[in-house]
Amino acid sequence: SWALVKEVKAALGLPAAASFKHVSPAGAAIAVPLTDVEKKAYEAPDNLSPAALAYLRARNADPMCSFGDWAALSDVVDEQTAMYLKTEVAD
């Protein structure tokens, strides 16, 4: 839930996101840069905002479990994050 990402942001000072399936987190992550290998594996678009990057990492922690997920983000959903979320709608 939002409490999880709020605590992570408070502890680490970085944007955080979580992917939830039902009431359980399927993945949680912070916005740290992707390696070239991760960019290729995640098919990541260029120039993701920190919030979008955190969600991309969280969702890809377990993409099969994240199918049909809902997202929690520590930061305001900016345009880049909204556009990325739009591509991941599964239901």
Disulfide bonds with the S-S distance in Angstrom:
none
